[in-house]
């Protein structure tokens, strides 16, 4: 069993239903309860991708934080951007195949907005991270086979780079965990700055016999 990298020091909640975000935190030792937020995730007319993911992250955190005023509430939202078009989760394998066909042979952006909020102190930090992913120019049959496997249906942009969809990408530029749904480097730095986590104690080094 892998030892934790960080130890949670303050109450933390994840305002997300995404198992991937919870798994990313748990992988470094941060195991916190999830309380998904029910909000309207509609895209506003003329809204940029950056503004969209930050707004939704802030609204998710706000929806949960009021019920847990002493806890730090972390919320996030991720979207794939192709040109000016925002790609969320596909509603069917057919829509997934169409999304993937639009990404094939091109470089697209993955945007994640995140919000850390604590109601009792008035803390409300909203930020975002962008990464780029390059896809190989896959055939329609290959994309249809992946779209039919089931994995794309709960993924923004219709693919999971950490799963079977990893074969699609020929290059990743920027945070890889951001593409999965949570930019860990930025989140962990924020947690450390606020004392929400501390590094796990390093094993003691035995003294040499003299």
Secondary structure as UniProt FT lines:
FT   STRAND          6..8
FT   STRAND          12..14
FT   HELIX           19..27
FT   TURN            28..29
FT   STRAND          33..34
FT   TURN            45..46
FT   HELIX           49..65
FT   TURN            66..67
FT   TURN            69..70
FT   STRAND          72..82
FT   TURN            83..84
FT   STRAND          85..87
FT   HELIX           93..103
FT   TURN            104..105
FT   STRAND          107..118
FT   TURN            119..122
FT   STRAND          123..135
FT   HELIX           140..147
FT   TURN            148..149
FT   HELIX           151..154
FT   TURN            157..158
FT   TURN            161..163
FT   HELIX           164..168
FT   STRAND          169..173
FT   HELIX           176..180
FT   HELIX           184..194
FT   STRAND          197..199
//
